[in-house]
């Protein structure tokens, strides 16, 4: 199983941001909407992971 740490999550967030911007340029609103929802979930996980560190 993959270890989910801050580096992994930030990499995923950056990759998703690129996909969002590409979809916005192509005027594909449905993909933008779904990816923004996923982005919010990843940011929430990253925030929760940051708060749990001592």
mmCIF entry with sequence, helices, sheets and N, C-alpha, C, O atoms, coordinates in Angstrom:
data_MODEL
# 
_entry.id   MODEL 
# 
_entity.id                         1 
_entity.type                       polymer 
_entity.pdbx_number_of_molecules   1 
# 
_entity_poly.entity_id                      1 
_entity_poly.type                           'polypeptide(L)' 
_entity_poly.nstd_linkage                   no 
_entity_poly.nstd_monomer                   no 
_entity_poly.pdbx_seq_one_letter_code       
;(UNK)(UNK)(UNK)(UNK)(UNK)(UNK)(UNK)(UNK)(UNK)(UNK)(UNK)(UNK)(UNK)(UNK)(UNK)(UNK)
(UNK)(UNK)(UNK)(UNK)(UNK)(UNK)(UNK)(UNK)(UNK)(UNK)(UNK)(UNK)(UNK)(UNK)(UNK)(UNK)
(UNK)(UNK)(UNK)(UNK)(UNK)(UNK)(UNK)(UNK)(UNK)(UNK)(UNK)(UNK)(UNK)(UNK)(UNK)(UNK)
(UNK)(UNK)(UNK)(UNK)(UNK)(UNK)
;
_entity_poly.pdbx_seq_one_letter_code_can   XXXXXXXXXXXXXXXXXXXXXXXXXXXXXXXXXXXXXXXXXXXXXXXXXXXXXX 
_entity_poly.pdbx_strand_id                 A 
# 
loop_
_entity_poly_seq.entity_id 
_entity_poly_seq.num 
_entity_poly_seq.mon_id 
_entity_poly_seq.hetero 
1 1  UNK n 
1 2  UNK n 
1 3  UNK n 
1 4  UNK n 
1 5  UNK n 
1 6  UNK n 
1 7  UNK n 
1 8  UNK n 
1 9  UNK n 
1 10 UNK n 
1 11 UNK n 
1 12 UNK n 
1 13 UNK n 
1 14 UNK n 
1 15 UNK n 
1 16 UNK n 
1 17 UNK n 
1 18 UNK n 
1 19 UNK n 
1 20 UNK n 
1 21 UNK n 
1 22 UNK n 
1 23 UNK n 
1 24 UNK n 
1 25 UNK n 
1 26 UNK n 
1 27 UNK n 
1 28 UNK n 
1 29 UNK n 
1 30 UNK n 
1 31 UNK n 
1 32 UNK n 
1 33 UNK n 
1 34 UNK n 
1 35 UNK n 
1 36 UNK n 
1 37 UNK n 
1 38 UNK n 
1 39 UNK n 
1 40 UNK n 
1 41 UNK n 
1 42 UNK n 
1 43 UNK n 
1 44 UNK n 
1 45 UNK n 
1 46 UNK n 
1 47 UNK n 
1 48 UNK n 
1 49 UNK n 
1 50 UNK n 
1 51 UNK n 
1 52 UNK n 
1 53 UNK n 
1 54 UNK n 
# 
_struct_asym.id          A 
_struct_asym.entity_id   1 
# 
loop_
_struct_conf.conf_type_id 
_struct_conf.id 
_struct_conf.pdbx_PDB_helix_id 
_struct_conf.beg_label_comp_id 
_struct_conf.beg_label_asym_id 
_struct_conf.beg_label_seq_id 
_struct_conf.pdbx_beg_PDB_ins_code 
_struct_conf.end_label_comp_id 
_struct_conf.end_label_asym_id 
_struct_conf.end_label_seq_id 
_struct_conf.pdbx_end_PDB_ins_code 
_struct_conf.beg_auth_comp_id 
_struct_conf.beg_auth_asym_id 
_struct_conf.beg_auth_seq_id 
_struct_conf.end_auth_comp_id 
_struct_conf.end_auth_asym_id 
_struct_conf.end_auth_seq_id 
_struct_conf.pdbx_PDB_helix_class 
_struct_conf.details 
_struct_conf.pdbx_PDB_helix_length 
HELX_P HELX_P1 AA1 UNK A 6  ? UNK A 25 ? UNK A 6  UNK A 25 1 ? 20 
HELX_P HELX_P2 AA2 UNK A 29 ? UNK A 52 ? UNK A 29 UNK A 52 1 ? 24 
# 
_struct_conf_type.id          HELX_P 
_struct_conf_type.criteria    ? 
_struct_conf_type.reference   ? 
# 
loop_
_atom_site.group_PDB 
_atom_site.id 
_atom_site.type_symbol 
_atom_site.label_atom_id 
_atom_site.label_alt_id 
_atom_site.label_comp_id 
_atom_site.label_asym_id 
_atom_site.label_entity_id 
_atom_site.label_seq_id 
_atom_site.pdbx_PDB_ins_code 
_atom_site.Cartn_x 
_atom_site.Cartn_y 
_atom_site.Cartn_z 
_atom_site.occupancy 
_atom_site.B_iso_or_equiv 
_atom_site.pdbx_formal_charge 
_atom_site.auth_seq_id 
_atom_site.auth_comp_id 
_atom_site.auth_asym_id 
_atom_site.auth_atom_id 
_atom_site.pdbx_PDB_model_num 
ATOM 1   N N  . UNK A 1 1  ? 0.845   -1.178 0.000   1.00 0.00 ? 1  UNK A N  1 
ATOM 2   C CA . UNK A 1 1  ? 0.000   0.000  0.000   1.00 0.00 ? 1  UNK A CA 1 
ATOM 3   C C  . UNK A 1 1  ? 0.890   1.240  0.000   1.00 0.00 ? 1  UNK A C  1 
ATOM 4   O O  . UNK A 1 1  ? 1.944   1.266  0.635   1.00 0.00 ? 1  UNK A O  1 
ATOM 5   N N  . UNK A 1 2  ? 0.452   2.250  -0.714  1.00 0.00 ? 2  UNK A N  1 
ATOM 6   C CA . UNK A 1 2  ? 1.225   3.473  -0.841  1.00 0.00 ? 2  UNK A CA 1 
ATOM 7   C C  . UNK A 1 2  ? 1.152   4.300  0.440   1.00 0.00 ? 2  UNK A C  1 
ATOM 8   O O  . UNK A 1 2  ? 0.095   4.441  1.055   1.00 0.00 ? 2  UNK A O  1 
ATOM 9   N N  . UNK A 1 3  ? 2.310   4.844  0.824   1.00 0.00 ? 3  UNK A N  1 
ATOM 10  C CA . UNK A 1 3  ? 2.356   5.683  2.013   1.00 0.00 ? 3  UNK A CA 1 
ATOM 11  C C  . UNK A 1 3  ? 1.875   7.083  1.643   1.00 0.00 ? 3  UNK A C  1 
ATOM 12  O O  . UNK A 1 3  ? 2.448   7.726  0.764   1.00 0.00 ? 3  UNK A O  1 
ATOM 13  N N  . UNK A 1 4  ? 0.841   7.548  2.302   1.00 0.00 ? 4  UNK A N  1 
ATOM 14  C CA . UNK A 1 4  ? 0.274   8.864  2.016   1.00 0.00 ? 4  UNK A CA 1 
ATOM 15  C C  . UNK A 1 4  ? 0.878   9.864  2.996   1.00 0.00 ? 4  UNK A C  1 
ATOM 16  O O  . UNK A 1 4  ? 0.539   9.878  4.180   1.00 0.00 ? 4  UNK A O  1 
ATOM 17  N N  . UNK A 1 5  ? 1.782   10.701 2.480   1.00 0.00 ? 5  UNK A N  1 
ATOM 18  C CA . UNK A 1 5  ? 2.385   11.733 3.305   1.00 0.00 ? 5  UNK A CA 1 
ATOM 19  C C  . UNK A 1 5  ? 2.204   13.086 2.613   1.00 0.00 ? 5  UNK A C  1 
ATOM 20  O O  . UNK A 1 5  ? 1.551   13.179 1.574   1.00 0.00 ? 5  UNK A O  1 
ATOM 21  N N  . UNK A 1 6  ? 2.784   14.121 3.196   1.00 0.00 ? 6  UNK A N  1 
ATOM 22  C CA . UNK A 1 6  ? 2.589   15.470 2.651   1.00 0.00 ? 6  UNK A CA 1 
ATOM 23  C C  . UNK A 1 6  ? 3.133   15.605 1.234   1.00 0.00 ? 6  UNK A C  1 
ATOM 24  O O  . UNK A 1 6  ? 2.508   16.246 0.389   1.00 0.00 ? 6  UNK A O  1 
ATOM 25  N N  . UNK A 1 7  ? 4.281   15.013 0.970   1.00 0.00 ? 7  UNK A N  1 
ATOM 26  C CA . UNK A 1 7  ? 4.885   15.097 -0.357  1.00 0.00 ? 7  UNK A CA 1 
ATOM 27  C C  . UNK A 1 7  ? 4.010   14.475 -1.426  1.00 0.00 ? 7  UNK A C  1 
ATOM 28  O O  . UNK A 1 7  ? 3.840   15.031 -2.511  1.00 0.00 ? 7  UNK A O  1 
ATOM 29  N N  . UNK A 1 8  ? 3.458   13.317 -1.106  1.00 0.00 ? 8  UNK A N  1 
ATOM 30  C CA . UNK A 1 8  ? 2.574   12.615 -2.040  1.00 0.00 ? 8  UNK A CA 1 
ATOM 31  C C  . UNK A 1 8  ? 1.326   13.439 -2.337  1.00 0.00 ? 8  UNK A C  1 
ATOM 32  O O  . UNK A 1 8  ? 0.918   13.567 -3.491  1.00 0.00 ? 8  UNK A O  1 
ATOM 33  N N  . UNK A 1 9  ? 0.724   13.996 -1.289  1.00 0.00 ? 9  UNK A N  1 
ATOM 34  C CA . UNK A 1 9  ? -0.503  14.767 -1.473  1.00 0.00 ? 9  UNK A CA 1 
ATOM 35  C C  . UNK A 1 9  ? -0.253  16.061 -2.251  1.00 0.00 ? 9  UNK A C  1 
ATOM 36  O O  . UNK A 1 9  ? -1.066  16.443 -3.093  1.00 0.00 ? 9  UNK A O  1 
ATOM 37  N N  . UNK A 1 10 ? 0.857   16.732 -1.977  1.00 0.00 ? 10 UNK A N  1 
ATOM 38  C CA . UNK A 1 10 ? 1.146   17.969 -2.716  1.00 0.00 ? 10 UNK A CA 1 
ATOM 39  C C  . UNK A 1 10 ? 1.412   17.673 -4.183  1.00 0.00 ? 10 UNK A C  1 
ATOM 40  O O  . UNK A 1 10 ? 1.044   18.460 -5.054  1.00 0.00 ? 10 UNK A O  1 
ATOM 41  N N  . UNK A 1 11 ? 2.052   16.538 -4.459  1.00 0.00 ? 11 UNK A N  1 
ATOM 42  C CA . UNK A 1 11 ? 2.281   16.135 -5.850  1.00 0.00 ? 11 UNK A CA 1 
ATOM 43  C C  . UNK A 1 11 ? 0.948   15.899 -6.558  1.00 0.00 ? 11 UNK A C  1 
ATOM 44  O O  . UNK A 1 11 ? 0.758   16.344 -7.690  1.00 0.00 ? 11 UNK A O  1 
ATOM 45  N N  . UNK A 1 12 ? 0.031   15.207 -5.899  1.00 0.00 ? 12 UNK A N  1 
ATOM 46  C CA . UNK A 1 12 ? -1.293  14.950 -6.466  1.00 0.00 ? 12 UNK A CA 1 
ATOM 47  C C  . UNK A 1 12 ? -2.069  16.258 -6.689  1.00 0.00 ? 12 UNK A C  1 
ATOM 48  O O  . UNK A 1 12 ? -2.747  16.415 -7.704  1.00 0.00 ? 12 UNK A O  1 
ATOM 49  N N  . UNK A 1 13 ? -1.964  17.188 -5.739  1.00 0.00 ? 13 UNK A N  1 
ATOM 50  C CA . UNK A 1 13 ? -2.649  18.467 -5.853  1.00 0.00 ? 13 UNK A CA 1 
ATOM 51  C C  . UNK A 1 13 ? -2.109  19.247 -7.050  1.00 0.00 ? 13 UNK A C  1 
ATOM 52  O O  . UNK A 1 13 ? -2.883  19.817 -7.820  1.00 0.00 ? 13 UNK A O  1 
ATOM 53  N N  . UNK A 1 14 ? -0.791  19.275 -7.209  1.00 0.00 ? 14 UNK A N  1 
ATOM 54  C CA . UNK A 1 14 ? -0.196  19.990 -8.330  1.00 0.00 ? 14 UNK A CA 1 
ATOM 55  C C  . UNK A 1 14 ? -0.614  19.389 -9.664  1.00 0.00 ? 14 UNK A C  1 
ATOM 56  O O  . UNK A 1 14 ? -0.908  20.115 -10.613 1.00 0.00 ? 14 UNK A O  1 
ATOM 57  N N  . UNK A 1 15 ? -0.639  18.061 -9.734  1.00 0.00 ? 15 UNK A N  1 
ATOM 58  C CA . UNK A 1 15 ? -1.038  17.383 -10.969 1.00 0.00 ? 15 UNK A CA 1 
ATOM 59  C C  . UNK A 1 15 ? -2.500  17.686 -11.298 1.00 0.00 ? 15 UNK A C  1 
ATOM 60  O O  . UNK A 1 15 ? -2.852  17.895 -12.459 1.00 0.00 ? 15 UNK A O  1 
ATOM 61  N N  . UNK A 1 16 ? -3.341  17.706 -10.275 1.00 0.00 ? 16 UNK A N  1 
ATOM 62  C CA . UNK A 1 16 ? -4.757  17.983 -10.468 1.00 0.00 ? 16 UNK A CA 1 
ATOM 63  C C  . UNK A 1 16 ? -4.980  19.437 -10.886 1.00 0.00 ? 16 UNK A C  1 
ATOM 64  O O  . UNK A 1 16 ? -5.865  19.717 -11.694 1.00 0.00 ? 16 UNK A O  1 
ATOM 65  N N  . UNK A 1 17 ? -4.184  20.365 -10.341 1.00 0.00 ? 17 UNK A N  1 
ATOM 66  C CA . UNK A 1 17 ? -4.282  21.761 -10.759 1.00 0.00 ? 17 UNK A CA 1 
ATOM 67  C C  . UNK A 1 17 ? -3.982  21.919 -12.242 1.00 0.00 ? 17 UNK A C  1 
ATOM 68  O O  . UNK A 1 17 ? -4.658  22.677 -12.938 1.00 0.00 ? 17 UNK A O  1 
ATOM 69  N N  . UNK A 1 18 ? -2.965  21.201 -12.732 1.00 0.00 ? 18 UNK A N  1 
ATOM 70  C CA . UNK A 1 18 ? -2.638  21.244 -14.157 1.00 0.00 ? 18 UNK A CA 1 
ATOM 71  C C  . UNK A 1 18 ? -3.808  20.756 -14.991 1.00 0.00 ? 18 UNK A C  1 
ATOM 72  O O  . UNK A 1 18 ? -4.141  21.350 -16.017 1.00 0.00 ? 18 UNK A O  1 
ATOM 73  N N  . UNK A 1 19 ? -4.437  19.662 -14.547 1.00 0.00 ? 19 UNK A N  1 
ATOM 74  C CA . UNK A 1 19 ? -5.579  19.115 -15.282 1.00 0.00 ? 19 UNK A CA 1 
ATOM 75  C C  . UNK A 1 19 ? -6.752  20.084 -15.275 1.00 0.00 ? 19 UNK A C  1 
ATOM 76  O O  . UNK A 1 19 ? -7.467  20.203 -16.270 1.00 0.00 ? 19 UNK A O  1 
ATOM 77  N N  . UNK A 1 20 ? -6.951  20.773 -14.164 1.00 0.00 ? 20 UNK A N  1 
ATOM 78  C CA . UNK A 1 20 ? -8.049  21.738 -14.069 1.00 0.00 ? 20 UNK A CA 1 
ATOM 79  C C  . UNK A 1 20 ? -7.831  22.885 -15.055 1.00 0.00 ? 20 UNK A C  1 
ATOM 80  O O  . UNK A 1 20 ? -8.753  23.278 -15.769 1.00 0.00 ? 20 UNK A O  1 
ATOM 81  N N  . UNK A 1 21 ? -6.611  23.419 -15.091 1.00 0.00 ? 21 UNK A N  1 
ATOM 82  C CA . UNK A 1 21 ? -6.336  24.535 -15.984 1.00 0.00 ? 21 UNK A CA 1 
ATOM 83  C C  . UNK A 1 21 ? -6.461  24.122 -17.452 1.00 0.00 ? 21 UNK A C  1 
ATOM 84  O O  . UNK A 1 21 ? -6.929  24.896 -18.287 1.00 0.00 ? 21 UNK A O  1 
ATOM 85  N N  . UNK A 1 22 ? -6.041  22.906 -17.750 1.00 0.00 ? 22 UNK A N  1 
ATOM 86  C CA . UNK A 1 22 ? -6.168  22.411 -19.121 1.00 0.00 ? 22 UNK A CA 1 
ATOM 87  C C  . UNK A 1 22 ? -7.640  22.272 -19.513 1.00 0.00 ? 22 UNK A C  1 
ATOM 88  O O  . UNK A 1 22 ? -8.021  22.631 -20.627 1.00 0.00 ? 22 UNK A O  1 
ATOM 89  N N  . UNK A 1 23 ? -8.460  21.756 -18.608 1.00 0.00 ? 23 UNK A N  1 
ATOM 90  C CA . UNK A 1 23 ? -9.886  21.598 -18.886 1.00 0.00 ? 23 UNK A CA 1 
ATOM 91  C C  . UNK A 1 23 ? -10.570 22.955 -19.016 1.00 0.00 ? 23 UNK A C  1 
ATOM 92  O O  . UNK A 1 23 ? -11.495 23.106 -19.814 1.00 0.00 ? 23 UNK A O  1 
ATOM 93  N N  . UNK A 1 24 ? -10.122 23.952 -18.234 1.00 0.00 ? 24 UNK A N  1 
ATOM 94  C CA . UNK A 1 24 ? -10.697 25.300 -18.351 1.00 0.00 ? 24 UNK A CA 1 
ATOM 95  C C  . UNK A 1 24 ? -10.388 25.901 -19.712 1.00 0.00 ? 24 UNK A C  1 
ATOM 96  O O  . UNK A 1 24 ? -11.242 26.563 -20.303 1.00 0.00 ? 24 UNK A O  1 
ATOM 97  N N  . UNK A 1 25 ? -9.183  25.679 -20.218 1.00 0.00 ? 25 UNK A N  1 
ATOM 98  C CA . UNK A 1 25 ? -8.828  26.186 -21.538 1.00 0.00 ? 25 UNK A CA 1 
ATOM 99  C C  . UNK A 1 25 ? -9.670  25.530 -22.620 1.00 0.00 ? 25 UNK A C  1 
ATOM 100 O O  . UNK A 1 25 ? -9.993  26.160 -23.627 1.00 0.00 ? 25 UNK A O  1 
ATOM 101 N N  . UNK A 1 26 ? -10.026 24.264 -22.416 1.00 0.00 ? 26 UNK A N  1 
ATOM 102 C CA . UNK A 1 26 ? -10.822 23.531 -23.395 1.00 0.00 ? 26 UNK A CA 1 
ATOM 103 C C  . UNK A 1 26 ? -12.322 23.740 -23.196 1.00 0.00 ? 26 UNK A C  1 
ATOM 104 O O  . UNK A 1 26 ? -13.138 23.164 -23.915 1.00 0.00 ? 26 UNK A O  1 
ATOM 105 N N  . UNK A 1 27 ? -12.674 24.565 -22.220 1.00 0.00 ? 27 UNK A N  1 
ATOM 106 C CA . UNK A 1 27 ? -14.077 24.885 -21.920 1.00 0.00 ? 27 UNK A CA 1 
ATOM 107 C C  . UNK A 1 27 ? -14.902 23.638 -21.568 1.00 0.00 ? 27 UNK A C  1 
ATOM 108 O O  . UNK A 1 27 ? -16.061 23.511 -21.964 1.00 0.00 ? 27 UNK A O  1 
ATOM 109 N N  . UNK A 1 28 ? -14.279 22.727 -20.818 1.00 0.00 ? 28 UNK A N  1 
ATOM 110 C CA . UNK A 1 28 ? -14.959 21.506 -20.395 1.00 0.00 ? 28 UNK A CA 1 
ATOM 111 C C  . UNK A 1 28 ? -15.361 21.662 -18.926 1.00 0.00 ? 28 UNK A C  1 
ATOM 112 O O  . UNK A 1 28 ? -14.637 21.248 -18.020 1.00 0.00 ? 28 UNK A O  1 
ATOM 113 N N  . UNK A 1 29 ? -16.527 22.267 -18.713 1.00 0.00 ? 29 UNK A N  1 
ATOM 114 C CA . UNK A 1 29 ? -16.965 22.619 -17.363 1.00 0.00 ? 29 UNK A CA 1 
ATOM 115 C C  . UNK A 1 29 ? -17.222 21.405 -16.469 1.00 0.00 ? 29 UNK A C  1 
ATOM 116 O O  . UNK A 1 29 ? -17.006 21.472 -15.259 1.00 0.00 ? 29 UNK A O  1 
ATOM 117 N N  . UNK A 1 30 ? -17.678 20.309 -17.051 1.00 0.00 ? 30 UNK A N  1 
ATOM 118 C CA . UNK A 1 30 ? -17.975 19.132 -16.248 1.00 0.00 ? 30 UNK A CA 1 
ATOM 119 C C  . UNK A 1 30 ? -16.709 18.574 -15.604 1.00 0.00 ? 30 UNK A C  1 
ATOM 120 O O  . UNK A 1 30 ? -16.705 18.248 -14.417 1.00 0.00 ? 30 UNK A O  1 
ATOM 121 N N  . UNK A 1 31 ? -15.633 18.465 -16.387 1.00 0.00 ? 31 UNK A N  1 
ATOM 122 C CA . UNK A 1 31 ? -14.373 17.970 -15.839 1.00 0.00 ? 31 UNK A CA 1 
ATOM 123 C C  . UNK A 1 31 ? -13.823 18.923 -14.793 1.00 0.00 ? 31 UNK A C  1 
ATOM 124 O O  . UNK A 1 31 ? -13.288 18.487 -13.773 1.00 0.00 ? 31 UNK A O  1 
ATOM 125 N N  . UNK A 1 32 ? -13.952 20.217 -15.038 1.00 0.00 ? 32 UNK A N  1 
ATOM 126 C CA . UNK A 1 32 ? -13.458 21.209 -14.079 1.00 0.00 ? 32 UNK A CA 1 
ATOM 127 C C  . UNK A 1 32 ? -14.180 21.041 -12.754 1.00 0.00 ? 32 UNK A C  1 
ATOM 128 O O  . UNK A 1 32 ? -13.556 21.061 -11.693 1.00 0.00 ? 32 UNK A O  1 
ATOM 129 N N  . UNK A 1 33 ? -15.483 20.877 -12.815 1.00 0.00 ? 33 UNK A N  1 
ATOM 130 C CA . UNK A 1 33 ? -16.295 20.750 -11.600 1.00 0.00 ? 33 UNK A CA 1 
ATOM 131 C C  . UNK A 1 33 ? -15.883 19.526 -10.784 1.00 0.00 ? 33 UNK A C  1 
ATOM 132 O O  . UNK A 1 33 ? -15.674 19.626 -9.575  1.00 0.00 ? 33 UNK A O  1 
ATOM 133 N N  . UNK A 1 34 ? -15.767 18.363 -11.448 1.00 0.00 ? 34 UNK A N  1 
ATOM 134 C CA . UNK A 1 34 ? -15.392 17.142 -10.743 1.00 0.00 ? 34 UNK A CA 1 
ATOM 135 C C  . UNK A 1 34 ? -13.994 17.232 -10.165 1.00 0.00 ? 34 UNK A C  1 
ATOM 136 O O  . UNK A 1 34 ? -13.752 16.783 -9.045  1.00 0.00 ? 34 UNK A O  1 
ATOM 137 N N  . UNK A 1 35 ? -13.066 17.812 -10.928 1.00 0.00 ? 35 UNK A N  1 
ATOM 138 C CA . UNK A 1 35 ? -11.690 17.900 -10.460 1.00 0.00 ? 35 UNK A CA 1 
ATOM 139 C C  . UNK A 1 35 ? -11.546 18.882 -9.307  1.00 0.00 ? 35 UNK A C  1 
ATOM 140 O O  . UNK A 1 35 ? -10.710 18.679 -8.426  1.00 0.00 ? 35 UNK A O  1 
ATOM 141 N N  . UNK A 1 36 ? -12.342 19.937 -9.299  1.00 0.00 ? 36 UNK A N  1 
ATOM 142 C CA . UNK A 1 36 ? -12.294 20.872 -8.179  1.00 0.00 ? 36 UNK A CA 1 
ATOM 143 C C  . UNK A 1 36 ? -12.820 20.215 -6.907  1.00 0.00 ? 36 UNK A C  1 
ATOM 144 O O  . UNK A 1 36 ? -12.323 20.487 -5.814  1.00 0.00 ? 36 UNK A O  1 
ATOM 145 N N  . UNK A 1 37 ? -13.829 19.347 -7.047  1.00 0.00 ? 37 UNK A N  1 
ATOM 146 C CA . UNK A 1 37 ? -14.327 18.612 -5.887  1.00 0.00 ? 37 UNK A CA 1 
ATOM 147 C C  . UNK A 1 37 ? -13.238 17.701 -5.332  1.00 0.00 ? 37 UNK A C  1 
ATOM 148 O O  . UNK A 1 37 ? -13.036 17.631 -4.120  1.00 0.00 ? 37 UNK A O  1 
ATOM 149 N N  . UNK A 1 38 ? -12.537 17.005 -6.224  1.00 0.00 ? 38 UNK A N  1 
ATOM 150 C CA . UNK A 1 38 ? -11.457 16.115 -5.800  1.00 0.00 ? 38 UNK A CA 1 
ATOM 151 C C  . UNK A 1 38 ? -10.314 16.914 -5.174  1.00 0.00 ? 38 UNK A C  1 
ATOM 152 O O  . UNK A 1 38 ? -9.696  16.476 -4.204  1.00 0.00 ? 38 UNK A O  1 
ATOM 153 N N  . UNK A 1 39 ? -10.041 18.094 -5.744  1.00 0.00 ? 39 UNK A N  1 
ATOM 154 C CA . UNK A 1 39 ? -8.996  18.951 -5.208  1.00 0.00 ? 39 UNK A CA 1 
ATOM 155 C C  . UNK A 1 39 ? -9.317  19.374 -3.780  1.00 0.00 ? 39 UNK A C  1 
ATOM 156 O O  . UNK A 1 39 ? -8.435  19.390 -2.921  1.00 0.00 ? 39 UNK A O  1 
ATOM 157 N N  . UNK A 1 40 ? -10.573 19.714 -3.527  1.00 0.00 ? 40 UNK A N  1 
ATOM 158 C CA . UNK A 1 40 ? -10.981 20.088 -2.173  1.00 0.00 ? 40 UNK A CA 1 
ATOM 159 C C  . UNK A 1 40 ? -10.767 18.930 -1.192  1.00 0.00 ? 40 UNK A C  1 
ATOM 160 O O  . UNK A 1 40 ? -10.326 19.143 -0.062  1.00 0.00 ? 40 UNK A O  1 
ATOM 161 N N  . UNK A 1 41 ? -11.085 17.696 -1.633  1.00 0.00 ? 41 UNK A N  1 
ATOM 162 C CA . UNK A 1 41 ? -10.877 16.536 -0.766  1.00 0.00 ? 41 UNK A CA 1 
ATOM 163 C C  . UNK A 1 41 ? -9.399  16.341 -0.457  1.00 0.00 ? 41 UNK A C  1 
ATOM 164 O O  . UNK A 1 41 ? -9.036  16.044 0.681   1.00 0.00 ? 41 UNK A O  1 
ATOM 165 N N  . UNK A 1 42 ? -8.539  16.508 -1.473  1.00 0.00 ? 42 UNK A N  1 
ATOM 166 C CA . UNK A 1 42 ? -7.103  16.336 -1.255  1.00 0.00 ? 42 UNK A CA 1 
ATOM 167 C C  . UNK A 1 42 ? -6.552  17.406 -0.324  1.00 0.00 ? 42 UNK A C  1 
ATOM 168 O O  . UNK A 1 42 ? -5.721  17.116 0.537   1.00 0.00 ? 42 UNK A O  1 
ATOM 169 N N  . UNK A 1 43 ? -7.014  18.648 -0.493  1.00 0.00 ? 43 UNK A N  1 
ATOM 170 C CA . UNK A 1 43 ? -6.550  19.725 0.382   1.00 0.00 ? 43 UNK A CA 1 
ATOM 171 C C  . UNK A 1 43 ? -6.985  19.475 1.821   1.00 0.00 ? 43 UNK A C  1 
ATOM 172 O O  . UNK A 1 43 ? -6.237  19.756 2.757   1.00 0.00 ? 43 UNK A O  1 
ATOM 173 N N  . UNK A 1 44 ? -8.188  18.951 1.996   1.00 0.00 ? 44 UNK A N  1 
ATOM 174 C CA . UNK A 1 44 ? -8.681  18.626 3.334   1.00 0.00 ? 44 UNK A CA 1 
ATOM 175 C C  . UNK A 1 44 ? -7.831  17.520 3.976   1.00 0.00 ? 44 UNK A C  1 
ATOM 176 O O  . UNK A 1 44 ? -7.493  17.594 5.157   1.00 0.00 ? 44 UNK A O  1 
ATOM 177 N N  . UNK A 1 45 ? -7.491  16.491 3.179   1.00 0.00 ? 45 UNK A N  1 
ATOM 178 C CA . UNK A 1 45 ? -6.631  15.422 3.690   1.00 0.00 ? 45 UNK A CA 1 
ATOM 179 C C  . UNK A 1 45 ? -5.268  15.961 4.090   1.00 0.00 ? 45 UNK A C  1 
ATOM 180 O O  . UNK A 1 45 ? -4.724  15.580 5.126   1.00 0.00 ? 45 UNK A O  1 
ATOM 181 N N  . UNK A 1 46 ? -4.709  16.859 3.259   1.00 0.00 ? 46 UNK A N  1 
ATOM 182 C CA . UNK A 1 46 ? -3.400  17.431 3.546   1.00 0.00 ? 46 UNK A CA 1 
ATOM 183 C C  . UNK A 1 46 ? -3.449  18.257 4.827   1.00 0.00 ? 46 UNK A C  1 
ATOM 184 O O  . UNK A 1 46 ? -2.533  18.194 5.647   1.00 0.00 ? 46 UNK A O  1 
ATOM 185 N N  . UNK A 1 47 ? -4.516  19.027 4.994   1.00 0.00 ? 47 UNK A N  1 
ATOM 186 C CA . UNK A 1 47 ? -4.674  19.839 6.197   1.00 0.00 ? 47 UNK A CA 1 
ATOM 187 C C  . UNK A 1 47 ? -4.805  18.964 7.433   1.00 0.00 ? 47 UNK A C  1 
ATOM 188 O O  . UNK A 1 47 ? -4.208  19.252 8.471   1.00 0.00 ? 47 UNK A O  1 
ATOM 189 N N  . UNK A 1 48 ? -5.591  17.886 7.321   1.00 0.00 ? 48 UNK A N  1 
ATOM 190 C CA . UNK A 1 48 ? -5.781  16.969 8.440   1.00 0.00 ? 48 UNK A CA 1 
ATOM 191 C C  . UNK A 1 48 ? -4.476  16.265 8.793   1.00 0.00 ? 48 UNK A C  1 
ATOM 192 O O  . UNK A 1 48 ? -4.179  16.052 9.969   1.00 0.00 ? 48 UNK A O  1 
ATOM 193 N N  . UNK A 1 49 ? -3.691  15.902 7.768   1.00 0.00 ? 49 UNK A N  1 
ATOM 194 C CA . UNK A 1 49 ? -2.414  15.247 7.983   1.00 0.00 ? 49 UNK A CA 1 
ATOM 195 C C  . UNK A 1 49 ? -1.428  16.197 8.653   1.00 0.00 ? 49 UNK A C  1 
ATOM 196 O O  . UNK A 1 49 ? -0.648  15.780 9.510   1.00 0.00 ? 49 UNK A O  1 
ATOM 197 N N  . UNK A 1 50 ? -1.456  17.461 8.273   1.00 0.00 ? 50 UNK A N  1 
ATOM 198 C CA . UNK A 1 50 ? -0.564  18.467 8.871   1.00 0.00 ? 50 UNK A CA 1 
ATOM 199 C C  . UNK A 1 50 ? -0.895  18.738 10.321  1.00 0.00 ? 50 UNK A C  1 
ATOM 200 O O  . UNK A 1 50 ? 0.003   18.999 11.122  1.00 0.00 ? 50 UNK A O  1 
ATOM 201 N N  . UNK A 1 51 ? -2.178  18.680 10.676  1.00 0.00 ? 51 UNK A N  1 
ATOM 202 C CA . UNK A 1 51 ? -2.592  18.932 12.048  1.00 0.00 ? 51 UNK A CA 1 
ATOM 203 C C  . UNK A 1 51 ? -2.263  17.763 12.971  1.00 0.00 ? 51 UNK A C  1 
ATOM 204 O O  . UNK A 1 51 ? -2.092  17.954 14.175  1.00 0.00 ? 51 UNK A O  1 
ATOM 205 N N  . UNK A 1 52 ? -2.173  16.565 12.422  1.00 0.00 ? 52 UNK A N  1 
ATOM 206 C CA . UNK A 1 52 ? -1.937  15.393 13.281  1.00 0.00 ? 52 UNK A CA 1 
ATOM 207 C C  . UNK A 1 52 ? -0.467  15.231 13.636  1.00 0.00 ? 52 UNK A C  1 
ATOM 208 O O  . UNK A 1 52 ? -0.139  14.442 14.522  1.00 0.00 ? 52 UNK A O  1 
ATOM 209 N N  . UNK A 1 53 ? 0.429   15.958 12.968  1.00 0.00 ? 53 UNK A N  1 
ATOM 210 C CA . UNK A 1 53 ? 1.853   15.844 13.284  1.00 0.00 ? 53 UNK A CA 1 
ATOM 211 C C  . UNK A 1 53 ? 2.145   16.532 14.621  1.00 0.00 ? 53 UNK A C  1 
ATOM 212 O O  . UNK A 1 53 ? 1.560   17.570 14.931  1.00 0.00 ? 53 UNK A O  1 
ATOM 213 N N  . UNK A 1 54 ? 3.062   15.943 15.415  1.00 0.00 ? 54 UNK A N  1 
ATOM 214 C CA . UNK A 1 54 ? 3.382   16.539 16.731  1.00 0.00 ? 54 UNK A CA 1 
ATOM 215 C C  . UNK A 1 54 ? 4.201   17.793 16.599  1.00 0.00 ? 54 UNK A C  1 
ATOM 216 O O  . UNK A 1 54 ? 4.550   18.410 17.605  1.00 0.00 ? 54 UNK A O  1 
# 
